[in-house]
């Protein structure tokens, strides 16, 4: 059985989900390595594409499920105040510190 980690969702305050800790950690590391420190940031698609080369093939064979994990980590990091998003469309994201 794999270890789990609790994640939040900036769009649903108070809601907590449990997800695979190894996949979460791998995606978080990849995202934080590629996201800029300020605006204009990257779109969701750009985040996924930038993160792919940094993800271990054992957890994300052929990049499968990377989009779902990128969104999950993005929403959690926003809820924790580690990412910010633009107010206009298309949404863009960057690290806050």
Number of C-alpha atoms within 10 A of each C-alpha: 4 8 10 14 15 13 20 21 20 16 11 10 9 9 11 13 12 11 16 14 15 14 22 19 13 18 28 20 15 21 24 18 13 19 20 16 15 15 15 13 21 21 18 17 13 14 23 22 17 17 24 20 11 15 21 15 12 9 15 16 11 12 17 12 12 20 17 11 20 23 17 19 23 27 20 22 21 20 19 13 13 14 22 21 20 15 8 7 7 11 13 19 24 25 21 15 10
